[in-house]
Amino acid sequence: MSVAPSIRLRDAEVSDLDAIMALEQATFPGDAWSRDAMLAELASPHTLYLVVHSDDELVAYAGLSAPSGAEQADIQTLAVDGTHRRLGIGTLLVEQLLGAARERGAREVFLEVRADNPGARALYERHGFAEIGVRPRYYQPDDVDAVVMRARIDRTEGVA
């Protein structure tokens, strides 16, 4: 898979909040993050959020919580607009977040993914994540389990 030539990746800014929230609500209609929660994530010194644009449209975003020097990090969220899936954008975002976690000193990266989202689970598995647990009925109001996944990071070479 290759990323379309018009794709641009950059660090997210607070000015991206409206576009991020529109994609958040479209992608996760039942359990979207609140505007205040997303704003706090974008403003935190312990997080890194990335956005992807195609032409002038924000088509994806992803976030990592990784305080500098902490040995654990968390992929907080990742969303790709439905019309831009299967172009390598999710792969690009996961690779960038794992690299940022490594740079910040993390040895492990965790995430939760909906049990009913096999495409996302496969994406994470391709990047070294393995299931380590389940949080029953985590995603509300849908009563969908969260699959907890972890990737170990080799600080010199990437995912172990």
Backbone as a printed PyTorch tensor [residue, N CA C, xyz], in Angstrom:
tensor([[[  0.8320,  -1.1790,   0.0000],
         [  0.0000,   0.0000,   0.0000],
         [  0.8760,   1.2420,   0.0000]],

        [[  0.4860,   2.2210,  -0.7600],
         [  1.2350,   3.4660,  -0.7420],
         [  0.3040,   4.6090,  -0.4030]],

        [[  0.8820,   5.6310,   0.1850],
         [  0.1100,   6.7950,   0.5460],
         [ -0.0600,   7.6570,  -0.7050]],

        [[ -1.2630,   8.1650,  -0.9100],
         [ -1.5410,   9.0070,  -2.0690],
         [ -0.6170,  10.2230,  -2.0700]],

        [[ -0.1820,  10.6880,  -3.2420],
         [  0.7850,  11.7810,  -3.3180],
         [  0.3170,  13.0890,  -2.6890]],

        [[ -0.9810,  13.3270,  -2.6060],
         [ -1.4720,  14.5940,  -2.0660],
         [ -1.5850,  14.5930,  -0.5430]],

        [[ -1.1320,  13.5470,   0.1030],
         [ -1.2270,  13.4100,   1.5550],
         [ -0.1050,  14.1910,   2.2370]],

        [[ -0.4700,  14.9970,   3.2420],
         [  0.5180,  15.7390,   4.0300],
         [  0.3010,  15.4420,   5.5060]],

        [[  1.3560,  15.0890,   6.1910],
         [  1.3400,  14.7920,   7.6270],
         [  2.0120,  15.9440,   8.3630]],

        [[  1.4290,  16.3550,   9.4950],
         [  2.0450,  17.3790,  10.3270],
         [  1.5370,  17.2510,  11.7550]],

        [[  2.2250,  17.9300,  12.6690],
         [  1.7630,  17.9760,  14.0470],
         [  0.4370,  18.7200,  14.1030]],

        [[ -0.4770,  18.2390,  14.9340],
         [ -1.7660,  18.8990,  15.1140],
         [ -1.5840,  20.1810,  15.9190]],

        [[ -2.4730,  21.1080,  15.6830],
         [ -2.5030,  22.3630,  16.4090],
         [ -3.9080,  22.5620,  16.9650]],

        [[ -4.0290,  23.4100,  17.9630],
         [ -5.3430,  23.6950,  18.5360],
         [ -6.2970,  24.2040,  17.4600]],

        [[ -5.7760,  24.8920,  16.4610],
         [ -6.6230,  25.4020,  15.3790],
         [ -7.2390,  24.2710,  14.5400]],

        [[ -6.7590,  23.0380,  14.6980],
         [ -7.3230,  21.8740,  13.9930],
         [ -8.5190,  21.2770,  14.7240]],

        [[ -8.8460,  21.8040,  15.8910],
         [ -9.8540,  21.1710,  16.7490],
         [-11.1910,  20.9630,  16.0410]],

        [[-11.7040,  21.9490,  15.3390],
         [-13.0020,  21.7920,  14.6810],
         [-12.9830,  20.6420,  13.6730]],

        [[-11.9480,  20.5810,  12.8550],
         [-11.8500,  19.5170,  11.8480],
         [-11.6520,  18.1500,  12.5090]],

        [[-10.8450,  18.1090,  13.5650],
         [-10.6440,  16.8500,  14.2880],
         [-11.9660,  16.3710,  14.8820]],

        [[-12.7160,  17.2920,  15.4820],
         [-13.9820,  16.8990,  16.1070],
         [-15.0030,  16.4410,  15.0690]],

        [[-15.0140,  17.0470,  13.9010],
         [-15.9270,  16.5980,  12.8470],
         [-15.6060,  15.1650,  12.4410]],

        [[-14.3190,  14.8480,  12.2840],
         [-13.9190,  13.4900,  11.9290],
         [-14.1580,  12.5380,  13.0980]],

        [[-13.8880,  12.9760,  14.3170],
         [-14.1330,  12.1630,  15.5150],
         [-15.5970,  11.7460,  15.5880]],

        [[-16.4940,  12.6930,  15.4070],
         [-17.9310,  12.4000,  15.5100],
         [-18.4230,  11.5410,  14.3580]],

        [[-17.8500,  11.7310,  13.1800],
         [-18.2370,  10.9030,  12.0360],
         [-17.7280,   9.4720,  12.1860]],

        [[-16.5380,   9.3120,  12.7520],
         [-15.9080,   7.9950,  12.8680],
         [-16.4210,   7.2200,  14.0680]],

        [[-16.6650,   7.9130,  15.1690],
         [-17.0800,   7.2710,  16.4190],
         [-18.3940,   7.8880,  16.9060]],

        [[-19.4880,   7.7280,  16.1580],
         [-20.7200,   8.4520,  16.4910],
         [-21.2900,   8.1420,  17.8730]],

        [[-21.1150,   6.9350,  18.3550],
         [-21.6850,   6.5600,  19.6470],
         [-20.8160,   6.8950,  20.8410]],

        [[-19.5230,   7.0380,  20.6180],
         [-18.6270,   7.2410,  21.7640],
         [-17.5030,   8.2260,  21.4440]],

        [[-17.8350,   9.2700,  20.7050],
         [-16.8450,  10.2880,  20.3610],
         [-16.3480,  10.9910,  21.6170]],

        [[-15.0960,  11.4010,  21.5830],
         [-14.5490,  12.1980,  22.6690],
         [-15.2600,  13.5430,  22.6960]],

        [[-15.3180,  14.1550,  23.8560],
         [-15.8900,  15.4880,  23.9530],
         [-14.8950,  16.5090,  23.4190]],

        [[-15.4080,  17.6520,  23.0370],
         [-14.5580,  18.7400,  22.5410],
         [-13.5450,  19.1550,  23.6090]],

        [[-13.9900,  19.2450,  24.8710],
         [-13.0880,  19.6400,  25.9530],
         [-11.9800,  18.6160,  26.1690]],

        [[-12.3240,  17.3340,  26.0890],
         [-11.3110,  16.2880,  26.2690],
         [-10.2800,  16.3490,  25.1400]],

        [[-10.7520,  16.5460,  23.9090],
         [ -9.8210,  16.6080,  22.7770],
         [ -8.9520,  17.8540,  22.8760]],

        [[ -9.5190,  18.9630,  23.2780],
         [ -8.7380,  20.1940,  23.4430],
         [ -7.6500,  19.9900,  24.4860]],

        [[ -7.9800,  19.3310,  25.5990],
         [ -6.9800,  19.0590,  26.6390],
         [ -5.8640,  18.1750,  26.0910]],

        [[ -6.2090,  17.1980,  25.2640],
         [ -5.2020,  16.3310,  24.6570],
         [ -4.2710,  17.1280,  23.7450]],

        [[ -4.8350,  17.9840,  22.9230],
         [ -4.0270,  18.7710,  21.9940],
         [ -3.0940,  19.7340,  22.7160]],

        [[ -3.5160,  20.2100,  23.8790],
         [ -2.7430,  21.2140,  24.6110],
         [ -1.7250,  20.6110,  25.5830]],

        [[ -1.8170,  19.3370,  25.8570],
         [ -0.9560,  18.7120,  26.8650],
         [  0.4900,  18.5920,  26.4000]],

        [[  1.4390,  18.8670,  27.2960],
         [  2.8450,  18.6750,  26.9440],
         [  3.2390,  17.1960,  26.8780]],

        [[  2.3570,  16.3140,  27.3430],
         [  2.6660,  14.8780,  27.3830],
         [  2.1110,  14.1130,  26.1870]],

        [[  1.4620,  14.8330,  25.2680],
         [  0.8670,  14.1580,  24.1160],
         [  1.4570,  14.6770,  22.8160]],

        [[  1.3340,  13.8460,  21.8100],
         [  1.6630,  14.2280,  20.4420],
         [  0.4680,  13.8460,  19.5880]],

        [[ -0.0940,  14.8060,  18.9000],
         [ -1.1810,  14.5420,  17.9640],
         [ -0.7130,  14.9200,  16.5690]],

        [[ -1.0630,  14.0790,  15.6190],
         [ -0.7130,  14.2810,  14.2220],
         [ -1.9950,  14.3820,  13.4080]],

        [[ -1.9400,  15.1640,  12.3440],
         [ -3.0600,  15.2400,  11.4120],
         [ -2.5390,  14.9740,  10.0090]],

        [[ -3.4350,  14.4430,   9.1830],
         [ -3.1340,  14.1840,   7.7790],
         [ -4.1490,  14.9540,   6.9470]],

        [[ -3.6210,  15.6920,   5.9710],
         [ -4.4610,  16.4460,   5.0450],
         [ -4.3360,  15.8440,   3.6580]],

        [[ -5.4390,  15.8390,   2.9400],
         [ -5.4640,  15.5430,   1.5200],
         [ -6.0330,  16.7910,   0.8690]],

        [[ -5.2300,  17.4260,   0.0530],
         [ -5.5540,  18.7570,  -0.4500],
         [ -5.7560,  19.6540,   0.7700]],

        [[ -6.9010,  20.2910,   0.9130],
         [ -7.1190,  21.1750,   2.0660],
         [ -7.9880,  20.5450,   3.1390]],

        [[ -8.2620,  19.2590,   3.0220],
         [ -9.1760,  18.5780,   3.9460],
         [ -8.4110,  17.7160,   4.9460]],

        [[ -8.7480,  17.8470,   6.2280],
         [ -8.1920,  16.9680,   7.2500],
         [ -8.8880,  15.6180,   7.1080]],

        [[ -8.1020,  14.5600,   6.8450],
         [ -8.6830,  13.2460,   6.5690],
         [ -8.3020,  12.1930,   7.6080]],

        [[ -7.4000,  12.5500,   8.5390],
         [ -6.9990,  11.5860,   9.5670],
         [ -6.3060,  12.3260,  10.6950]],

        [[ -6.3450,  11.6940,  11.8530],
         [ -5.5910,  12.2020,  13.0010],
         [ -5.2840,  11.0290,  13.9060]],

        [[ -4.2970,  11.2250,  14.7630],
         [ -3.9420,  10.2040,  15.7380],
         [ -3.2190,  10.8850,  16.8850]],

        [[ -3.3200,  10.2680,  18.0650],
         [ -2.6830,  10.8550,  19.2300],
         [ -1.9650,   9.8370,  20.0860]],

        [[ -0.9070,  10.3060,  20.7200],
         [ -0.0710,   9.4940,  21.5920],
         [  0.1030,  10.2220,  22.9170]],

        [[ -0.0720,   9.5060,  24.0110],
         [  0.2760,  10.0300,  25.3280],
         [  1.5720,   9.3450,  25.7340]],

        [[  2.6270,  10.1590,  25.8840],
         [  3.9490,   9.6050,  26.1880],
         [  4.7740,  10.6580,  26.9170]],

        [[  4.5840,  10.7600,  28.2300],
         [  5.4190,  11.7190,  28.9690],
         [  6.8920,  11.3760,  28.7760]],

        [[  7.6940,  12.3860,  28.5340],
         [  9.1250,  12.1740,  28.3070],
         [  9.7440,  11.4240,  29.4820]],

        [[ 10.4790,  10.3600,  29.1680],
         [ 11.1440,   9.5720,  30.1910],
         [ 10.3090,   8.4380,  30.7670]],

        [[  9.0170,   8.4200,  30.4990],
         [  8.1720,   7.3220,  30.9810],
         [  8.4240,   6.0960,  30.1110]],

        [[  8.3670,   4.9310,  30.7040],
         [  8.6280,   3.7130,  29.9320],
         [  7.3880,   3.1620,  29.2390]],

        [[  6.2310,   3.7760,  29.5080],
         [  4.9930,   3.3400,  28.8760],
         [  4.3370,   4.5160,  28.1750]],

        [[  3.7150,   4.2260,  27.0410],
         [  2.9880,   5.2150,  26.2670],
         [  1.6700,   4.5890,  25.8260]],

        [[  0.7560,   5.4350,  25.4140],
         [ -0.5560,   4.9680,  24.9670],
         [ -0.9390,   5.6590,  23.6720]],

        [[ -1.3440,   4.8670,  22.6860],
         [ -1.9960,   5.4580,  21.5200],
         [ -3.4120,   5.7580,  21.9870]],

        [[ -3.7490,   7.0310,  22.0000],
         [ -5.0220,   7.4880,  22.5410],
         [ -6.1580,   7.3080,  21.5490]],

        [[ -5.9030,   7.6210,  20.2980],
         [ -6.9410,   7.5690,  19.2800],
         [ -6.3080,   7.6060,  17.9050]],

        [[ -7.0290,   7.0830,  16.9380],
         [ -6.6010,   7.1260,  15.5500],
         [ -7.8620,   7.0350,  14.7050]],

        [[ -8.0140,   7.9540,  13.7720],
         [ -9.1800,   7.9350,  12.8880],
         [ -8.7610,   8.3380,  11.4840]],

        [[ -9.3020,   7.6250,  10.5170],
         [ -9.0820,   7.9340,   9.1040],
         [-10.4540,   8.0140,   8.4520]],

        [[-10.6980,   9.1030,   7.7390],
         [-11.9500,   9.2850,   7.0170],
         [-12.2020,   8.0730,   6.1160]],

        [[-13.4600,   7.6510,   6.0420],
         [-13.8160,   6.4550,   5.2760],
         [-13.3750,   6.4710,   3.8270]],

        [[-13.3340,   7.6370,   3.2110],
         [-12.9390,   7.7120,   1.7960],
         [-11.4310,   7.6540,   1.6030]],

        [[-10.6720,   7.6720,   2.7050],
         [ -9.2100,   7.6460,   2.6140],
         [ -8.5900,   6.4150,   3.2770]],

        [[ -9.4140,   5.4380,   3.5840],
         [ -8.8880,   4.2120,   4.1920],
         [ -8.2530,   3.3300,   3.1260]],

        [[ -7.3540,   2.4700,   3.5790],
         [ -6.6490,   1.5020,   2.7350],
         [ -5.7010,   2.1760,   1.7510]],

        [[ -5.2140,   3.3570,   2.1410],
         [ -4.2100,   4.0680,   1.3390],
         [ -2.8700,   4.1240,   2.0550]],

        [[ -2.7680,   3.4980,   3.2200],
         [ -1.5300,   3.5270,   3.9840],
         [ -1.4660,   4.6270,   5.0290]],

        [[ -2.5310,   5.3900,   5.1850],
         [ -2.5200,   6.4950,   6.1420],
         [ -2.4640,   5.9790,   7.5720]],

        [[ -3.2330,   4.9540,   7.8920],
         [ -3.1820,   4.3700,   9.2380],
         [ -1.7910,   3.8440,   9.5500]],

        [[ -1.1750,   3.1780,   8.5940],
         [  0.1950,   2.6800,   8.7660],
         [  1.1510,   3.8310,   9.0340]],

        [[  1.0590,   4.8820,   8.2540],
         [  1.9090,   6.0530,   8.4460],
         [  1.7450,   6.6140,   9.8630]],

        [[  0.5230,   6.7540,  10.3090],
         [  0.2750,   7.3120,  11.6380],
         [  0.8130,   6.4120,  12.7480]],

        [[  0.5560,   5.1070,  12.6590],
         [  1.0580,   4.1880,  13.6900],
         [  2.5830,   4.2200,  13.7300]],

        [[  3.2220,   4.1970,  12.5710],
         [  4.6890,   4.2400,  12.5370],
         [  5.2310,   5.5270,  13.1600]],

        [[  4.5890,   6.6420,  12.8730],
         [  5.0260,   7.9210,  13.4430],
         [  4.8340,   7.9450,  14.9540]],

        [[  3.7170,   7.4210,  15.4340],
         [  3.4650,   7.4080,  16.8790],
         [  4.4390,   6.4770,  17.5980]],

        [[  4.7280,   5.3200,  17.0150],
         [  5.6920,   4.4090,  17.6310],
         [  7.0870,   5.0360,  17.6720]],

        [[  7.4540,   5.7320,  16.6100],
         [  8.7450,   6.4180,  16.5940],
         [  8.8160,   7.5030,  17.6580]],

        [[  7.7330,   8.2510,  17.8260],
         [  7.6960,   9.2950,  18.8510],
         [  7.7610,   8.6910,  20.2470]],

        [[  7.0830,   7.5640,  20.4570],
         [  7.1350,   6.8920,  21.7610],
         [  8.5650,   6.4540,  22.0650]],

        [[  9.2500,   5.8970,  21.0690],
         [ 10.6400,   5.4730,  21.2450],
         [ 11.5140,   6.6780,  21.5960]],

        [[ 11.3430,   7.7770,  20.8740],
         [ 12.1430,   8.9860,  21.1310],
         [ 11.9210,   9.5320,  22.5380]],

        [[ 10.7250,   9.3360,  23.0680],
         [ 10.4100,   9.8340,  24.4130],
         [ 10.8140,   8.8420,  25.5030]],

        [[ 11.3820,   7.7030,  25.1120],
         [ 11.9020,   6.7490,  26.0780],
         [ 10.9970,   5.5880,  26.4290]],

        [[  9.8710,   5.4450,  25.7340],
         [  8.9450,   4.3570,  26.0430],
         [  9.5230,   3.0060,  25.6220]],

        [[  9.2350,   2.0000,  26.4300],
         [  9.6010,   0.6170,  26.1040],
         [  8.3750,  -0.2000,  25.7060]],

        [[  7.1890,   0.3140,  26.0520],
         [  5.9410,  -0.3580,  25.7110],
         [  4.9250,   0.6990,  25.2910]],

        [[  4.0790,   0.3230,  24.3200],
         [  2.9820,   1.1760,  23.9020],
         [  1.7090,   0.3490,  24.0020]],

        [[  0.6950,   0.9390,  24.6150],
         [ -0.5900,   0.2810,  24.8140],
         [ -1.6640,   0.9920,  24.0040]],

        [[ -2.7680,   0.2950,  23.7880],
         [ -3.9530,   0.9010,  23.1760],
         [ -5.1540,   0.0190,  23.4570]],

        [[ -6.3220,   0.6180,  23.2900],
         [ -7.5700,  -0.1380,  23.3030],
         [ -8.1900,   0.0000,  21.9270]],

        [[ -8.7550,  -1.0800,  21.4260],
         [ -9.4240,  -1.0690,  20.1260],
         [-10.7370,  -1.8310,  20.2770]],

        [[-11.7450,  -1.3470,  19.5720],
         [-13.0480,  -2.0060,  19.6350],
         [-12.9320,  -3.4540,  19.1480]],

        [[-13.5530,  -4.3540,  19.8770],
         [-13.5270,  -5.7750,  19.4960],
         [-14.2190,  -5.9990,  18.1570]],

        [[-15.1190,  -5.0960,  17.7860],
         [-15.8480,  -5.2510,  16.5300],
         [-15.1950,  -4.4830,  15.3670]],

        [[-13.8900,  -4.1870,  15.4960],
         [-13.1800,  -3.4820,  14.4370],
         [-11.9650,  -4.3100,  13.9870]],

        [[-12.2010,  -5.3620,  13.2000],
         [-11.0920,  -6.2360,  12.8000],
         [-10.0480,  -5.5320,  11.9410]],

        [[-10.4370,  -4.5360,  11.1620],
         [ -9.4650,  -3.8200,  10.3420],
         [ -8.4410,  -3.0890,  11.1860]],

        [[ -8.9060,  -2.4190,  12.2340],
         [ -7.9910,  -1.7090,  13.1280],
         [ -7.1100,  -2.6980,  13.8810]],

        [[ -7.6940,  -3.7840,  14.3520],
         [ -6.8970,  -4.7880,  15.0640],
         [ -5.7840,  -5.3300,  14.1660]],

        [[ -6.1060,  -5.5920,  12.9110],
         [ -5.0950,  -6.1130,  11.9770],
         [ -3.9950,  -5.0740,  11.7410]],

        [[ -4.3650,  -3.8160,  11.6320],
         [ -3.3690,  -2.7520,  11.4690],
         [ -2.3930,  -2.7660,  12.6370]],

        [[ -2.9090,  -2.8200,  13.8410],
         [ -2.0390,  -2.8020,  15.0160],
         [ -1.1870,  -4.0700,  15.1080]],

        [[ -1.7640,  -5.2190,  14.7760],
         [ -0.9960,  -6.4680,  14.8070],
         [  0.1710,  -6.4130,  13.8260]],

        [[ -0.0380,  -5.7920,  12.6540],
         [  1.0480,  -5.6570,  11.6700],
         [  2.1940,  -4.8160,  12.2110]],

        [[  1.9260,  -4.0380,  13.2390],
         [  2.9570,  -3.1740,  13.8290],
         [  3.4490,  -3.6920,  15.1730]],

        [[  3.2520,  -4.9740,  15.4210],
         [  3.8230,  -5.6000,  16.6020],
         [  2.9520,  -5.5940,  17.8440]],

        [[  1.7200,  -5.1310,  17.7440],
         [  0.8250,  -5.1540,  18.9010],
         [  0.2210,  -6.5380,  19.0590]],

        [[  0.0890,  -6.9510,  20.3070],
         [ -0.5360,  -8.2320,  20.6250],
         [ -1.5920,  -8.0020,  21.7020]],

        [[ -2.6460,  -8.7980,  21.6310],
         [ -3.7220,  -8.6980,  22.6200],
         [ -3.2090,  -9.1500,  23.9810]],

        [[ -3.4920,  -8.3430,  25.0100],
         [ -3.0940,  -8.7220,  26.3730],
         [ -4.2790,  -8.7530,  27.3310]],

        [[ -5.4520,  -8.3530,  26.8690],
         [ -6.6130,  -8.3740,  27.7400],
         [ -7.8360,  -7.8210,  27.0430]],

        [[ -8.9490,  -7.9080,  27.7620],
         [-10.2290,  -7.4000,  27.2640],
         [-10.8940,  -6.6070,  28.3740]],

        [[-11.4480,  -5.4680,  28.0140],
         [-12.2520,  -4.6680,  28.9500],
         [-13.7030,  -4.8060,  28.5000]],

        [[-14.4720,  -5.6240,  29.2220],
         [-15.8530,  -5.8690,  28.8120],
         [-16.6920,  -4.5830,  28.8060]],

        [[-17.4900,  -4.4450,  27.7350],
         [-18.4640,  -3.3620,  27.6020],
         [-17.8320,  -1.9750,  27.7800]],

        [[-16.6010,  -1.8190,  27.3590],
         [-15.8440,  -0.5750,  27.5280],
         [-16.4350,   0.5680,  26.7070]],

        [[-16.8150,   0.2690,  25.4700],
         [-17.3390,   1.3030,  24.5840],
         [-18.8420,   1.4150,  24.7690]],

        [[-19.2470,   2.5570,  25.2840],
         [-20.6490,   2.8160,  25.5490],
         [-21.1390,   3.9410,  24.6410]],

        [[-22.3710,   3.9140,  24.2280],
         [-23.4690,   3.0880,  24.7200],
         [-23.6370,   1.7630,  23.9860]],

        [[-22.6540,   1.3620,  23.1820],
         [-22.7940,   0.1730,  22.3320],
         [-22.5310,  -1.1580,  23.0310]],

        [[-22.0280,  -1.1160,  24.2790],
         [-21.6870,  -2.3460,  25.0050],
         [-20.6640,  -3.2020,  24.2540]],

        [[-19.7100,  -2.5700,  23.6170],
         [-18.6790,  -3.2870,  22.8510],
         [-17.4220,  -3.3850,  23.7110]],

        [[-16.8280,  -4.5730,  23.7110],
         [-15.5940,  -4.7900,  24.4670],
         [-14.4330,  -4.0290,  23.8430]],

        [[-13.4830,  -3.6780,  24.6840],
         [-12.2140,  -3.1190,  24.2220],
         [-11.1660,  -4.2150,  24.3180]],

        [[-10.4270,  -4.3980,  23.2400],
         [ -9.2970,  -5.3110,  23.2420],
         [ -8.0750,  -4.4600,  23.5940]],

        [[ -7.3970,  -4.8340,  24.6790],
         [ -6.1990,  -4.1100,  25.1060],
         [ -5.0130,  -4.7710,  24.4170]],

        [[ -4.1920,  -3.9250,  23.7760],
         [ -3.0480,  -4.4400,  23.0300],
         [ -1.7770,  -3.7310,  23.4900]],

        [[ -0.6610,  -4.4290,  23.3200],
         [  0.6360,  -3.8680,  23.7080],
         [  1.6740,  -4.2070,  22.6450]],

        [[  2.5480,  -3.2250,  22.4000],
         [  3.7380,  -3.4590,  21.5720],
         [  4.9450,  -3.1060,  22.4170]],

        [[  5.9470,  -3.9640,  22.3880],
         [  7.2060,  -3.6890,  23.0770],
         [  8.1320,  -2.9750,  22.0920]],

        [[  8.8480,  -1.9930,  22.5890],
         [  9.7290,  -1.2020,  21.7340],
         [ 11.1760,  -1.4800,  22.0810]],

        [[ 11.9380,  -1.8390,  21.0590],
         [ 13.3940,  -1.9150,  21.1820],
         [ 13.8840,  -0.5040,  20.9120]],

        [[ 14.5130,   0.1050,  21.8560],
         [ 14.8850,   1.5300,  21.7380],
         [ 15.8380,   1.8200,  20.5940]],

        [[ 16.5080,   0.8150,  20.0790],
         [ 17.4460,   1.0800,  18.9950],
         [ 16.8700,   0.7310,  17.6220]],

        [[ 15.9450,  -0.2280,  17.5820],
         [ 15.4990,  -0.7080,  16.2810],
         [ 14.0080,  -0.5740,  16.0170]],

        [[ 13.2060,  -0.2220,  16.9750],
         [ 11.7770,  -0.1200,  16.7570],
         [ 11.0230,  -1.1470,  17.5570]],

        [[  9.9170,  -1.6100,  17.0300],
         [  9.0760,  -2.5550,  17.7390],
         [  9.7680,  -3.8920,  17.8280]],

        [[  9.7740,  -4.4730,  19.0150],
         [ 10.4560,  -5.7480,  19.2470],
         [  9.5420,  -6.9190,  18.9290]]])
